[in-house]
Amino acid sequence: MANALAQSFPSRPIRILVPSVAGSSPDIRARQIGSKLSEAFGQPVIVENRPGANGLIAAREAVKSPADGHTLFLALINNAIADLLTADTCCRLNQELVPVSRFSMTPLLFMVNPAVPARTLPEFIEAAKAKPDGFSVASHGPGSISQLFAAMLKLESGVQLLDVPYKGVNSEVPDLTGGQLDVAFPVPQVVLGAIRSGKLRVLAVMGDQRLDILPDVPTIAELGMPQIEAVAWNGIFVPAGTPAPVIQVLHRELVRAYSSPEVKQQLHSGGAYAAADTPEEFAAFVKAEKEKWGRVIREAGIKAE
C-alpha cells in the first residue's frame, strides 16, 4: 500500500504556499525548487503568494488543505516566532504542520555605518555599554528577528540600543548607508555592494561559519559569543497526516533540487546555503529554534502587537 501510494504521487499539480510577496527572497527560493520539482514529477508546480499576519495566512491555508502532499508550505523563521507569540494554535510548526526538509540558511550580518567608531564587535559592545541608548538599531516590530536579536544582545552582553521602527524588511538600508541609523542586522545579499564599496562596515557574521563572499569577516562564535547566533531560515512543511511514503518522495526530490548546481550557486552568491536535512533533523532544529527565541521573548517581556 505504501509503495503504491508513493508510486502514484503526485497525481495532479502541486502548489507551494509562500508567506511573502512575489519577488521576495522566499518567493524566489520557492520558484527555484518549484521548477525542479515540476521536472522530477512531470506535474506543474504552482507558487502561490499569501503574505500577511507574520506568515499565519499562508500557514492557515496550508493546514486546511488535503494532507496528500499536493500542498507544500515554505515556512520561514517568522512562522516559528509567530508560534511563540500568538495564542492561535491553528498552524504550528511540528504540530499541525510537519517538516519535510529545511532549505536555505542565511546568517544575518552585524552591520554599522562607517561613522560608528568601532572597528570590531567587541569594540562596539564596549562603546555601547558605556553609552546606553547611544546607538540606534533598526527594528521591524514585535517578534521580528531584528527586534529579537537586539533583545538577545542586551540579555547576553548588557548592551542597550535605541530601537527605531521600520515597516519593511531591508527598508532601513538607505538610512544605514546615509548615516541616520547606526546598526542593522540584514541578510548579506542586500548589503554586499555597500560593504564592498566601503559605504557600510560589517562587524560579524551571525552564523557558525564564515561566508566565502565575506571571507575576512569573523563569525559571532569566533568572537566568543556563539549564544547570540541568528540565522534566517526556511523549509518545506506539509499538513499533519500526510502519508509517510509521500513525505519520503517529497524529501528525496527536494534534496535533489536543493543540491542542483544552479540552486547552490544562487544561494552561495547571496551568503546562504542549503541545509537539506531529514524530516527528523528539521523537526529537531525547529524545536531548538523555538526554545532559543522563546527564552528571549520571555526574558525580554516581548509581546505581539
N, C-alpha and C positions, 0 to 999 in steps of 0.2 A: 504493500500500500504506500509506504514512504517513498520507495523508488519510483513508483508510478506517478505520485504527486510531484516529485522533483522533475521527472522527465516531461510532464505536461505543462510545467511552468516556464514562462508566462503564457497565458492563453489569450491575452489581449494587451493593449497598450499599458505601459507603466507610467505613473506620474510621480514627480518629485516635488513635494511642497517645500518652499523656501520662505523663511520668515523675514525676508528683506526684499527691497525693491530690485527691479530689473537693472542690471548694470553694476550692482554692488558686488563686492568680493565673493560673498557666499553664492550669489546668483551665478557668477562666472564659474565658480567651482562646480556647481550643480550641472551646468550645461556641459562642462568638460566631461564629467563622468557619464552624463546622460547620453552623449553621442557614443561613448564606448559601450555602454550597456545595450544601446539600440543595435549596434553592430553584433554584439555577442548573442543577443536573444532573437534578433530578427523581428523585433517589435518596435513601434515608435515609443520613445521616452519623452514625455512632455514635462517641462519645468513650469510650475505654477507659482507665482509670487503671491504670498499672503502676509505682507508686513503688518506690524502693529501689535500693541499690547505686550511689548517685550518678548515677542515670539509666541505668545499664547494663542493668537488667532490661527496660525498655521498648525500649531500642535493640537488644538482642539479639533480642527478639521481632520487631521491625521487619525486621531483616536476614534472618530466617528466613522471612518472608512472601513470597508471589509478587511478582516485580518487574513488576507490571502497573498500578500507580497506585491500586489499591484499598486499600492500606495506607499511611497517612501517619504520620510521626513528628514530633511537636513537640519538637525538640531545644532544650535550654537551654544557657546558658553553662557550666553544670556538666558537660555532656557533653564540651565541648571541653577542659575542665580534666581530666576523667577520662581522656581520650585521652593526656594528658601524664603522668599519674601511674600508670596501670595498665599492666601488661605484657600484658593481654588485648587482642588485636588483632581481636576479633570484629566490632566495630561502630564503626569510626572515622568521624568526620565527614569528608567529602570523599573517602572511600575506599569502605568497604563501604556507607556511606550517602551519597547525593548530594543537593545542595541544590536546592530549588525556589524559595523566596523567603523572605527574612527578614521576620519580623513585627514584634514590638514591641522598642523600645529604651527602657530605663528607667535614667537615670543615678542612681547611688547618691548619698546625701547624707552630708556630713561633719557629724555631729551631736555636740553635747556637752550635758551637763546644765548648767543655769544657774549652778551653784556653781563651775564651771570659770571661772577669771578671764579667760581670753582672749575677746576680742570678735571677733577675726578669725582666719583660718587662719595667717597669718604670726606673729601674736602667740602662737598655740598652739604652733606649731613651735619658736619661741624658748623658750617656757616648758618644753616637753617636752625639748628638748636640754639645758637646764640641770638637768633632774631625770630621768635615765634610770629607766624603770620607775615613774615617779611618777604616771602616769595609766593607768587601766585601760581596756582595749578589749575589746569583745565579739568572740568568735571562734566559728565553728561547725564547728571541726575541721579536720584536714589537708586541704588542697585547696579549702576553702571560699573564696568570693570575699572574705569578711571577713578571713580569715587572709592571703590573698594580697595584699590591698590594704595591710594593716598591714606586711607584709614589703616591699612596694614602697615604702611611705612611708619605711621605715628605710633601704632601699638608696639612695633618691634624696635624702633630707634628713637622714639620720643620727638620726632620731627613734626611740627605743626605748620601746615601750608595753608594759604588763603585760597579757599575754594571759589573758582569763577565758573559759573554755569554756561554751557554751550548746548545748543539744541541738537545739532547733528554730529555724529562721529566724524572726526577729521576737520570739522569746521573751525577748530581752533588754530590750525596750522598757519594761516596768514598772520594771526596775532602773535604767534610764537616767533615766526621769522621777522616780523615787524618790530619786535621788542616790547609789545604791550603785555605779553604774557611771559612768565619766567620758565614754567615747567609743563611738560605734557608727556603722555605715555602712548604714542601712536604705534601702529604696526610699521615695519620697515618700508614697505613699498611706497607709502605716501610721502616719506621724507627723505628718501635715498638721494634724490637730486640735490636737495638743500644741504644735506650733510656733505656731499662731495664738493659742493661749491663753497663750503665754509659758512653758509648762512645759518646753520644750526650746528650744535655740538651734542654728540651722543656720549653719555657717561657710562652706560651699561646696557647689556642685552639681558632681559629678564627671563631667560631660559637657562637650561643646563648645558648648552653647548654654544660655542662661538658660531657666528654666521660667516660663510665663505664670502658673502658680499660686503661684510664689515669685519675683516679678519683681525684688525687691531683693537677691536672693542672688547673689553673683558665681560665675562658673564657675571651675573649677580652672585653666583656661587663662588667664583674665583675671588670675589671681593669680600668673602666671608659672610654673606647673607643669603644662603640658599632658601631660608624660610620665607623670603618675600618674592619668590618666583611668580611670574604672571604671564600666562600664555593664552592667547586666543585660540580656540579650537572649534572644530565642527565634526559632525559624523552622521551616519545614516541610522535612523531608527525605523521600526515598523510597529503597528499596533500589537499590543499584547494578545496572544492567542494565535499569532501567525505560526503555521506549522514549522517545526524544526528543519525538515528537509528543504523547505523553501528558503528559510534563513541561510542554510548552508550554501545553496546555489547562489543566492544574492551575495553572500560573503565572498565566495570564490571569484565572482565576476567583478565585484567592487575592488577587491585587492588587485586584480589584474588591471583594472582601469587606473587605479592609483599608481601602479608601477610602470605604466607606459612612459616611454621616453619624453614625449611632449608634455604630459602632465607633470612629471618630475621636474622638468626644466622650468615650466611656468611657476611652479611652487618655489623652486630654488632661487629664481630671479627676484622673487618678492620676499625672500628671507624666511620661507616656510618649508616644511617637509611633510610627507605623508606618514602617518603612524601605521596604518594598515594592520591593525591588531584584530584579534579574535573577538567574538561577541562577549566572551567571559572577561577578557582583558579590558575591553572597553567599559563594561559594567563596573569593574573594579576601579578604573580610572575616574569614571563619573562619580562614584561613591566617595573617592578621596577628594575630588574637587569640591563636592558639596560639604564635606567635613571641613576643608580648609577655609572656604569662603563663609560657611556657616558660623565658624568661630569669629571671624572678623565682624560679621553682621551683628552677632550677639554682643561682643565686647565693645564695639563702637556704637551700639544702640541705633543702627541704621533701620529705618522703616520705609516701606513702599509709599509712594505718593497716594 
